Structures are given as C-alpha cells and as structure tokens.
Amino acid sequence: MKKQIVFDRVEVGISDINDGKMRFFDGNENEIMGNQAKLGELIGLENTRIARIRTIYGGRNSFTDYKEITEENLAEYAINNPESVIPISDGLVTKCSGIGILLPLADCLGAVVYDTRQGFLGILHAGRHNIEQYGPRKYIEFLKENYGSQPEELKIYCSPYAINYQIEALSNMTMTEAAMRQFFETGILPENIIDNRVDTVTDANYPSNSAGDIDKRFAIVAKLI
C-alpha cells in the first residue's frame, strides 16, 4: 500500500496485489473487509468513515449512476457493511472532509475528481460499460448540473488501469483515448489530469482481468484533507 497527496487537499491510498483481495467474490468476506479497512487506515480513516463504490453488471442497462455521500447516508455505503447491502453506483461525490471514497479495481480506470474552487471530491468508476455509455462525460455533466462545477476548475487523478484495452463499441479506441476524449469534451484541461500511465495488464504489482486475475481486485481510496 502507498499513499500520496495529490493536488492541494486530496490524499490518495492505493493497494497492490500483495495487499490482498479488495472485493468479495468467494471465500471469507471478513478478510476482504479487513483489507479494505487497512487501506482506509493508511489515510487515517476508520471503516465507518469510508464509502464504497459498488458497481455490478448483471441485471443493469445503465452504468452511469452517480450519487452524493453525506453524513446522513454514509452508513449505507460504508465498507464495514457486507458487500451485498451497499447501494450500487458508478461514481460517488462528497463535500465532507473526513469522508473517504473507496473503489475496488482490476483493469477499469478509477478517476479521482477534485473541484478546486468548491473543494469537494469524487471518484468515478470508468470501466468499459461506463465508457461505452459516455460515463466520464456524464459524470462531469453531473457535477456541473448538481453542484455548479466548472470543468476548467476540476482536476483528475487516474488510478492504474488497462491503458491499451480496446473498446469495441467505440471503434476500438483504447481506454485511455476514450476516457480522455470524453473528459476533454466537457472542458477539462489536459494539464489538470494526472495520468501515471501504470498499466494493470503489464505491471505485476496489480491484478488484471485481462491477465487472468478474475477474482482479484486492488483498490484506490481518497479523502479531502
């Protein structure tokens, strides 16, 4: 696990394959919840203070469901809950300092979004399903419509992801090309995106579905400081 401060008020923690599974598929769910809690402790938060993005694919037609986390609904999304009871979403946002957002990942892009003027934080789960439905663009539009965000004032930090994964429905654009194009279309400035270009498919430090790690996940967590 490692942590770093990105931008001026956002602290990020990232696990790797050595830190254990970060999403429940089979086996001991308490172990997975413990792994998530350790990642939260890395940035100084208890498990009751960390909201979880839980995205599933079966039985859904839309993958652009974005919600706000407040003090009032945090308990519903907190990682001390079993996975099955956490509400489904494709991205979260919070205005509250001291609340973390955690996202388990394999090859999908986890985008930490920071509104520099208003000082709030969000994370988007930009996987194939979301990107095919123009999820990165819709997430920024969600922030504009609901919070008055100005795209030129937003900064984005990208998790490790499958950089060269091709999205067939979008003319085989790579995940990088498709996601960045959609961000730029909203008015996000290229200089405001930190893309570390860490490829989960080729970097052995991270699990990758494309590389055969079907039941493994790492995770990214972020909070306002």
Order of alpha helices (4+ residues) and beta strands (2+ residues): beta-beta-alpha-beta-beta-alpha-beta-beta-beta-beta-alpha-alpha-beta-beta-beta-alpha-beta-beta
